[in-house]
Amino acid sequence: MRYILFPLIVAALATPALAGPTYEPVKLDPAGTVSPPDELVAAAAAFLDTVKSGDVDAMGAGIADSLTLIYGPLEMALPRRKEIAGPFKTAEEKLVALSAYIGGDVESDSDGNPILSNQIEAARQYIEEALTNGLSWGADPMVEGAICSYSYRSYDRNAVKRLADKMDEQSSALFYVDAPVSALKAADAQAGIAATLAPDLLYVEDYKTDTPIYWHAIHLPDGGSGFISFEAAQLEKPYAGGVCFAKNKAGAWQMVAQVATGL
């Protein structure tokens, strides 16, 4: 799943970027992609049909009685947390538990009490999106033995913290690109190239340099700031989000985990 952190909309032209410290980008491990067996693909497709139908009991049958629930913060220097929930007695209980791990809040009533229908719908929508977002199947080191609807990318959290502290930015400012992209000397498509960013490295977005709408300012490894337009590249975050499957004792594939990133 992709996340975009929009810069503050300010003046039409970027203010001059101040020279900043040099730094070494943090290495990002390759995505842990997995080729799913045909039977998992078929089981996931059937499960998706059930999820789209909204049949609570049928959805519950496709979800394990005990679940691994993983939640990660937007701040990449902080660890993800893991909880084992269940066993559950009903399908509704499973979906209520899942609704607490979607990366956002579920609307409550005026007194702040949870509304069951909202919790069920939030869980249903999250699962549907996880199975239709077009991401590659993969592995997550926190869900051993499972195949997930996304591929996790590991990195050194201590190195991320050191880099964020050095650049005086939050660790959520780090990003990567999927392909080489040119950072320009100014927020202008006609400006010269300041640096070329390479894939599989975590760079730092520059939130202190004002930019026009639809432009990112970034800290360049050699110092100072460069600029990338929204049209030129997507600044990706190594966040994890989706659902994971494993075989149960009867040999059937079931959803066994849900993973999300949020506040």
Number of C-alpha atoms within 10 A of each C-alpha: 18 13 14 9 12 12 19 16 12 12 11 11 13 19 14 14 20 12 12 15 13 14 16 13 21 21 17 17 14 13 18 17 19 15 10 14 9 9 11 17 14 12 17 19 14 12 24 20 14 20 23 13 12 14 13 18 12 14 22 22 15 22 19 22 20 15 21 20 23 23 22 21 18 20 20 24 21 15 11 17 12 14 11 11 15 14 12 16 9 13 20 18 17 24 22 20 17 24 25 17 22 23 18 13 13 17 13 13 9 7 6 8 9 14 13 16 10 16 21 22 18 23 22 23 15 21 23 19 16 21 20 11 13 11 16 17 20 20 22 22 11 16 20 10 13 20 26 31 31 27 23 23 20 16 18 13 16 12 15 25 20 14 23 21 12 12 19 12 17 19 22 21 20 28 22 24 18 14 12 13 17 19 26 22 21 23 25 15 13 9 12 12 15 17 17 12 20 16 15 20 19 24 27 27 28 25 18 16 20 22 27 19 18 14 22 28 27 24 27 26 18 14 13 18 27 25 29 24 21 13 8 12 16 19 20 17 21 24 22 24 27 24 25 27 24 20 16 13 7 6 8 13 23 22 28 23 26 27 29 22 22 17 10
